[in-house]
Amino acid sequence: MVRRPALLFPILVLMVALPAQAEEGMWLFNEFPSATVGQQYGFTPNARWLEHAQKASVRLAGGCSGSFVSKDGLVLTNHHCVSGCVQQLSTADNDLMANGFVAKAQSDEVRCPEIELNQLVEIRDVTDRIGAATQGLSDAAYMAALKTEMSRIETECVQGGKWRCDVVTLFQGGAYHLYRYKRFQDVRLAFAPEFRIAFFGGDPDNFTFPRYDLDAALIRAYENGKPARTPEFFRFSKAGAAEGDLVFVSGHPGRTQRLLTIAQLAFQRDVVLPARLARLAEMRGLLTEFARRGDEQRRFSTDWLFGVENAYKALKGRFEALTDAAQFSLKVADEDALRAKVAGTPDAEAWDAIAQAVVEHRQFIDAHNLVENAQAFPGDLFGIARMLVRGAAERARPNETRLREFTDAALPSLEQRLFSEAPVHPELDQILLTFGLTKLRELLGADDPIVRKVLGKDSPQDMARDLVGMTQVGDVAARRALWEGGQAAIDASFDPMILLARLIDDDARALRTRYEDRVESVIRKASETIARARFASAGQRGYPDATFTLRLTYGTVKGYQERGRTIAPITHLEGLYLRATGKDPYALPPSWLDAKDRLNPRTPFNFASTCDIIGGNSGSPVINRKAELVGLIFDGNIQSLGGDYWFDESVNRAVSVASPAILEALKTVYRADRLLKELTR
């Protein structure tokens, strides 16, 4: 029997690690600076408060956060976090994105095809075990040992799919923790407002404040066909939060890069972000044109276009942050100071090793992104085909040697996506695939062997048309047969999308191996060294970069100065109607126009706080000292986009829907009495 390491939660929960400045920090729950908060605000979150907040919080596996808000599995998150489900459940006769959805009875709640919820129940430190497995190794041998040991730990943790277990890399390799989650795969939609009010102001208002959005939705976790029992949940605050109040955000920030070296940051600024922005700008134009073809095209491309526009604006903000010479010089000075402390020791070589790995990646980044990361093959159909092709090969191998996304621990989530009943839209897939194949030829060149292998004598447009028109992988029964038939079924298939996935798989795997062995392994190993040097220099660990794992941050409801004017921290319902013009993106849905005279105009609508958040925090609960839900994170201001690399408390703001606005909307606009009663009882 494997001995289970002691749980970290009760031991480390009260340790003190002073923030770098002000209220900066996406803190681990098992290393939260409770004493510091107590010194600053006169309130010290104790072990029970933290445990409650941890277990009431949930993660949407697709990339968002949420929280239980009743004892019967009801979850509050953002509309934009469930918009994929809303669109998948829509039809030509009933566009739920446009019309909204309210389940008047529990039996009316509709299953979302692809949403998985994860509730964090346990954290274990496995740093020593990972260190023992990789000790003395480097390059490919290091990477192989690391992946093998991570897979073993996760497999030991998983029990028949009941749990989801992830080994998480923290502090750029300075620590490894095992996160064990309770998994909910039966998730049903209970409430979603109309897109026009959920994303009021559209792209012009995105990443700005003041805001007037009801970016909120309710879904429910089910177990064995019944609402899940969830005794740990956040009760709604009817009053909400006032200016100056201490608030906490419990959520899953996706990724920050505050611990990267200067070589890595420069690579982001000079190579990665410009290329991504150019691609997104082209795709935005493509999707905008597609949506103008007709109502149906607009309906099923809305979620795609929203995602592209959101990503473009977010990445543009990050790029502008990295081109801020003053801020960048502070990062340079910080790195220089740390390097000076380890000068003359073997640790000093770590930065140069990372710089060389960055140079190596630059040589093949286009091919890596296009082929292995499938940027040349966007859309649903190729993604399904690749899962089938690689799944057949990987499942035949020992679990410890598989690609990470095909380990036993990962298969339940993968199979949920693979066998989703969500509709596939061939017309949209075709234009996306045409775009991707065009970029493949453009970026690698017509004479590149991979381009020749893929396109032959075909044009991107003709190939995309034939692939999408002839493939059967859009049919759930067909792909289930291929999955269950294993390698023999894949080998016997003449489906063109399967053949394409097989055709480029060797090249894609070679690019992946080159990246893992000559870039990722070097950066991981060197980053461990830098992390140890940083710990020794600071005398404390602080907080690690975000990893889409549960974190807790704190701050106050607070305005800020912008262009010489003071931005108040709270907006009210009356401001929504003042901003409305009747034309998109400032057009209100009929339900809100009808309810105008019945609504309390002074109801707090959205508010800003100094909490440190990033993408992935969408849907995070904002709670007060009593652990009451006072808000719902849905955005940040434009200044917060630099939070990927650093935090500036003077202007970085998290933006939330206020709890009174959610309650008022459910009561007055949607007459969702059943759900309102559940939230307030």
HELIX and SHEET records of a PDB file:
HELIX    1   1 PHE A    9  LEU A   12  1                                   4    
HELIX    2   2 PHE A   29  GLU A   31  5                                   3    
HELIX    3   3 SER A   34  TYR A   41  1                                   8    
HELIX    4   4 ALA A   47  ALA A   56  1                                  10    
HELIX    5   5 HIS A   79  LEU A   89  1                                  11    
HELIX    6   6 LEU A   96  ASN A   99  1                                   4    
HELIX    7   7 GLN A  106  ASP A  108  5                                   3    
HELIX    8   8 THR A  127  THR A  134  1                                   8    
HELIX    9   9 ASP A  139  CYS A  157  1                                  19    
HELIX   10  10 PHE A  171  GLY A  173  5                                   3    
HELIX   11  11 PHE A  195  ALA A  198  1                                   4    
HELIX   12  12 GLY A  202  ASP A  205  1                                   4    
HELIX   13  13 ILE A  262  PHE A  267  1                                   6    
HELIX   14  14 GLN A  268  VAL A  272  3                                   5    
HELIX   15  15 LEU A  273  ALA A  291  1                                  19    
HELIX   16  16 ASP A  295  LEU A  322  1                                  28    
HELIX   17  17 ALA A  325  VAL A  342  1                                  18    
HELIX   18  18 PRO A  346  GLU A  349  5                                   4    
HELIX   19  19 ALA A  350  ALA A  367  1                                  18    
HELIX   20  20 HIS A  368  GLU A  372  3                                   5    
HELIX   21  21 ASP A  380  ARG A  395  1                                  16    
HELIX   22  22 ASN A  399  THR A  401  5                                   3    
HELIX   23  23 ARG A  404  PHE A  406  5                                   3    
HELIX   24  24 LEU A  411  LEU A  418  1                                   8    
HELIX   25  25 PRO A  426  LEU A  444  1                                  19    
HELIX   26  26 PRO A  449  LEU A  455  1                                   7    
HELIX   27  27 PRO A  460  MET A  470  1                                  11    
HELIX   28  28 VAL A  476  ALA A  492  1                                  17    
HELIX   29  29 PRO A  496  LEU A  503  1                                   8    
HELIX   30  30 ASP A  505  TYR A  515  1                                  11    
HELIX   31  31 GLU A  516  GLU A  520  3                                   5    
HELIX   32  32 SER A  521  ALA A  538  1                                  18    
HELIX   33  33 LEU A  573  ARG A  579  1                                   7    
HELIX   34  34 PRO A  590  ALA A  595  1                                   6    
HELIX   35  35 LYS A  596  ARG A  598  5                                   3    
HELIX   36  36 ILE A  638  ASP A  644  5                                   7    
HELIX   37  37 SER A  659  GLU A  664  1                                   6    
HELIX   38  38 ALA A  665  VAL A  669  3                                   5    
HELIX   39  39 ASP A  673  THR A  680  1                                   8    
SHEET    1   A 8 TRP A  27  LEU A  28  0                                        
SHEET    2   A 8 ARG A 551  THR A 556 -1                                        
SHEET    3   A 8 LEU A 246  GLY A 251 -1                                        
SHEET    4   A 8 PRO A 621  ILE A 623 -1                                        
SHEET    5   A 8 LEU A 629  GLY A 636 -1                                        
SHEET    6   A 8 ALA A 654  ALA A 658 -1                                        
SHEET    7   A 8 PRO A 604  SER A 609 -1                                        
SHEET    8   A 8 ILE A 570  HIS A 572 -1                                        
SHEET    1   B 9 PHE A 101  VAL A 102  0                                        
SHEET    2   B 9 ASP A 186  ALA A 192 -1                                        
SHEET    3   B 9 ALA A 217  GLU A 223 -1                                        
SHEET    4   B 9 LEU A  74  THR A  77 -1                                        
SHEET    5   B 9 CYS A  64  PHE A  68 -1                                        
SHEET    6   B 9 SER A  57  LEU A  60 -1                                        
SHEET    7   B 9 LEU A 117  ASP A 125 -1                                        
SHEET    8   B 9 ALA A 175  PHE A 184 -1                                        
SHEET    9   B 9 TRP A 163  LEU A 170 -1                                        
SHEET    1   C 3 PHE A 101  VAL A 102  0                                        
SHEET    2   C 3 ASP A 186  ALA A 192 -1                                        
SHEET    3   C 3 VAL A 110  ARG A 111 -1                                        
SHEET    1   D 4 PHE A 101  VAL A 102  0                                        
SHEET    2   D 4 ASP A 186  ALA A 192 -1                                        
SHEET    3   D 4 ALA A 217  GLU A 223 -1                                        
SHEET    4   D 4 LYS A 226  PRO A 227 -1                                        
SHEET    1   E 2 TYR A 560  GLU A 562  0                                        
SHEET    2   E 2 ARG A 565  ILE A 567 -1                                        
END                                                                             
